[in-house]
């Protein structure tokens, strides 16, 4: 059976833990098991600009002995001159897996339904499962017992927030609190699903519009940009609406002793996070970014092992 990773909810708690454990293992020696993708080619479609996602996956494929084939929007006819299912069928004849950074989730679904090879969501408007895997890995590096970790996410209830809710619940964190301005909360269906997972794993999921209360006593304080790709026209309005939701020095002071700050990048210092926080001793942002590489390797091995 072909394995796809389109959503954080495509993984069971055990599968998520196994992928992260593998990432921890390969991080110890980047050249170990370097040929697990030997003789394999991975098509990488980037319909949105990318730094960490493209570099992490391209390096991951190369270091595992495979061939990364990067395809930009002007180099493929995905959904324009050629239907998405037809592109999936063709790439399935040429390659061993597809990694795609795209827009609406239905484009991923259409690709996966027609493909006979694994499809990995490298970011969509609805989710960012690969980021969430790196996030949980980073938290696990800093805290021995995930079941006692309280994670607070401040800001836009976007794709990163959605995957973090699902992955956090599957990891069995103590709590995942999201605080967003009214009208910018995460999707209610995703919240409900995360709460259902939490009932099985012991994770409390809560959404509010109170950033100070959500961050109080948290072990991890997480944020993302307030105006993501495609939202640039809303920038000024969002800056006004999100004021008070920044990961500031004051917010970090109210968190638990030894709390860490996380950001999926790129960051706008002085907006959603203070410079002294992201560049200070509490920051886990650079470990978090590096772990995108190691989790990318583990994800590729997992989908191709089917």
C-alpha positions in Angstrom: 0.0 0.0 0.0 1.3 3.4 -1.0 2.1 5.7 2.0 1.3 9.4 1.7 1.9 12.2 4.3 -0.6 14.8 3.4 -1.6 15.7 7.0 -0.2 15.3 10.5 -3.3 13.1 11.0 -2.1 10.6 8.5 0.3 9.3 11.1 -0.7 7.3 14.2 1.0 8.4 17.4 3.3 5.4 17.2 4.3 6.2 13.6 4.9 9.8 14.5 7.1 8.7 17.4 9.0 6.2 15.1 9.7 8.9 12.5 11.0 11.3 15.1 13.1 8.6 16.7 14.7 7.8 13.3 15.4 11.5 12.8 17.1 11.7 16.2 19.2 8.7 15.1 20.3 10.0 11.8 21.1 13.4 13.3 23.9 11.8 15.4 25.8 11.2 12.2 24.6 12.8 9.0 26.7 10.4 6.8 25.4 7.3 8.5 23.0 5.2 6.4 23.8 7.6 3.5 22.5 5.2 0.8 19.0 4.3 1.9 17.6 6.1 -1.1 20.3 4.9 -3.5 19.0 4.6 -7.1 15.8 6.5 -6.2 14.6 9.8 -7.6 12.3 12.2 -5.8 10.3 14.9 -7.7 10.1 18.1 -5.7 7.4 20.5 -6.8 7.5 24.0 -5.4 4.5 26.2 -6.3 5.4 28.5 -3.4 8.8 30.1 -2.5 10.8 28.1 0.0 14.1 28.2 1.9 14.1 25.6 4.7 11.7 23.2 3.0 13.5 23.1 -0.3 17.0 23.0 1.1 16.1 20.4 3.8 14.5 18.0 1.3 17.0 18.5 -1.4 19.9 17.9 0.9 18.1 15.0 2.6 17.6 13.1 -0.7 21.2 13.7 -1.7 22.7 12.7 1.6 20.6 9.5 1.5 22.0 8.7 -1.9 19.0 9.6 -4.0 18.4 12.1 -6.8 16.3 15.2 -6.0 14.5 16.6 -9.1 13.4 20.2 -8.3 10.5 21.5 -10.4 9.4 25.1 -10.3 5.9 26.3 -11.3 7.1 27.6 -14.7 8.7 24.2 -15.4 5.7 21.9 -15.0 2.1 22.1 -16.3 0.5 21.0 -13.0 -3.2 21.9 -13.1 -2.7 24.3 -16.1 -1.7 22.7 -19.4 -2.1 19.2 -17.8 -4.4 18.0 -15.2 -3.2 17.2 -11.7 -4.0 13.4 -12.0 -2.2 13.2 -15.3 0.9 14.8 -13.8 0.7 12.3 -10.9 0.5 9.4 -13.3 3.5 10.6 -15.4 5.7 11.3 -12.3 4.8 7.9 -10.9 6.3 6.3 -14.0 9.5 8.4 -13.7 10.1 8.9 -10.0 9.9 7.1 -6.6 8.2 9.8 -4.6 6.7 13.3 -4.9 7.3 16.2 -2.4 5.1 19.2 -3.1 4.7 22.7 -1.6 1.4 23.9 -2.9 -1.8 25.9 -2.2 -5.2 24.3 -1.4 -5.2 20.8 0.2 -7.4 19.4 -2.6 -4.4 19.7 -5.0 -2.5 17.3 -2.7 -5.4 15.0 -2.5 -5.9 14.9 -6.2 -2.2 14.2 -6.7 -2.1 11.4 -4.2 -5.3 9.8 -5.5 -3.8 9.4 -8.9 -0.2 8.7 -8.0 1.1 5.2 -7.5 4.1 6.6 -5.5 4.2 8.4 -2.2 3.2 12.1 -2.0 4.5 14.3 0.8 2.9 17.6 1.8 5.8 20.0 2.1 3.3 22.8 3.0 -0.2 23.6 1.9 -2.6 26.3 2.9 -4.2 23.9 5.4 -1.3 22.1 7.0 2.5 21.8 7.4 3.1 18.3 8.7 6.8 18.2 8.1 7.3 21.3 10.2 5.3 19.8 13.0 7.5 16.7 13.0 10.6 18.9 13.4 8.9 20.9 16.1 8.0 17.8 18.2 11.6 16.5 17.7 13.0 19.8 19.0 10.7 19.8 22.0 11.8 16.2 22.8 15.5 17.3 22.7 14.8 19.9 25.3 12.4 18.1 27.6 12.7 14.5 28.7 9.0 13.9 29.4 6.7 15.1 26.7 3.6 14.3 28.8 4.5 17.1 31.2 5.2 19.8 28.5 2.8 22.7 28.0 3.0 24.2 24.5 1.5 27.7 23.8 1.0 28.9 20.3 0.4 32.7 19.9 -0.9 34.2 16.7 -2.5 33.2 13.4 -4.5 29.9 13.5 -2.9 28.9 10.2 -1.4 25.8 8.5 1.5 25.6 11.0 -0.9 25.9 13.9 -3.2 23.2 12.5 -0.4 20.6 12.2 1.1 21.6 15.6 -2.3 21.0 17.2 -2.5 17.5 15.7 1.1 16.5 16.2 1.1 17.9 19.7 -1.9 15.8 20.6 -0.4 12.7 19.0 2.9 13.3 21.0 0.9 13.3 24.2 1.9 16.8 25.4 0.3 17.9 28.6 -1.4 20.9 26.9 -1.5 22.7 23.7 -2.9 26.2 24.1 -3.6 28.4 21.1 -4.3 32.1 21.5 -5.5 34.1 18.4 -7.3 37.3 17.8 -11.0 36.9 17.2 -11.6 35.8 13.6 -8.1 34.3 13.3 -8.6 31.1 15.3 -7.6 27.7 13.9 -10.2 25.8 11.9 -12.8 24.4 14.2 -12.7 21.0 12.6 -9.0 20.7 13.2 -9.4 21.8 16.8 -12.1 19.2 17.3 -9.9 16.5 15.8 -7.0 17.4 18.0 -9.3 17.3 21.0 -10.5 13.9 20.1 -6.8 12.7 19.7 -6.1 14.3 23.1 -8.8 12.3 24.8 -6.8 9.2 23.9 -3.3 10.6 24.6 -4.0 12.8 27.6 -3.4 16.1 25.8 -5.6 19.1 26.7 -6.4 21.3 23.7 -7.6 24.8 24.3 -8.2 27.8 22.1 -8.7 31.4 23.4 -8.1 35.0 22.6 -6.0 35.6 25.7 -2.2 35.4 25.0 -1.0 36.2 28.5 -3.2 33.5 30.1 -2.2 31.0 27.4 1.5 31.6 27.8 1.5 31.6 31.6 3.5 28.6 32.8 4.1 27.2 29.3 7.3 25.3 28.6 7.2 26.1 24.9 6.1 29.4 23.4 5.6 29.2 19.6 4.7 31.7 17.0 4.6 32.3 13.2 4.5 35.4 11.0 1.2 37.3 11.1 0.9 37.7 7.4 1.9 34.5 5.7 2.4 34.0 1.9 -0.7 35.0 0.1 -1.8 37.3 3.0 0.5 40.2 2.2 -2.5 42.5 1.2 -3.8 42.0 4.8 -0.5 43.0 6.4 -1.4 46.4 7.9 -4.8 45.1 9.2 -3.1 42.1 10.7 -0.4 44.1 12.4 -3.1 46.1 14.2 -5.3 43.0 15.1 -2.4 40.9 16.3 -0.8 43.5 18.5 -0.5 42.0 22.0 0.1 38.5 20.6 3.9 38.8 20.1 6.3 36.5 21.8 7.9 39.2 23.8 10.4 39.2 26.7 7.5 39.8 29.0 5.6 36.8 27.7 8.6 34.6 28.1 9.1 35.9 31.7 5.6 34.6 32.5 6.3 31.2 31.0 7.7 28.3 33.0 11.3 28.5 34.2 13.6 27.2 31.4 10.9 27.8 28.7 11.9 27.8 25.1 10.8 30.0 22.2 10.0 28.5 18.8 9.3 30.0 15.4 9.0 28.1 12.1 10.7 31.1 10.2 11.0 33.4 8.4 10.7 35.8 11.3 9.9 39.5 11.5 11.7 40.7 14.6 9.8 43.4 16.4 6.5 42.0 15.1 5.5 38.5 16.1 8.7 37.9 18.1 11.1 40.2 19.9 14.7 40.2 18.7 16.0 39.5 22.2 13.8 36.4 22.3 14.6 34.8 19.0 18.3 35.7 19.3 18.5 35.1 23.0 19.3 32.0 25.2 15.7 30.8 25.3 15.5 30.4 21.5 15.3 26.9 20.1 14.6 28.3 16.6 17.9 27.3 15.0 17.8 23.7 16.3 14.2 23.6 15.1 15.2 24.7 11.6 18.1 22.2 11.5 15.7 19.4 12.5 13.8 20.0 9.3 16.7 18.2 7.5 16.7 15.2 9.8 12.9 14.7 9.9 12.9 15.1 6.1 15.2 12.1 5.9 13.0 10.1 8.2 9.9 11.0 6.4 11.3 10.0 3.0 12.5 6.6 4.4 9.1 6.1 6.0 7.0 6.7 2.9 9.4 4.7 0.7 9.6 1.8 3.0 6.0 0.8 2.1 
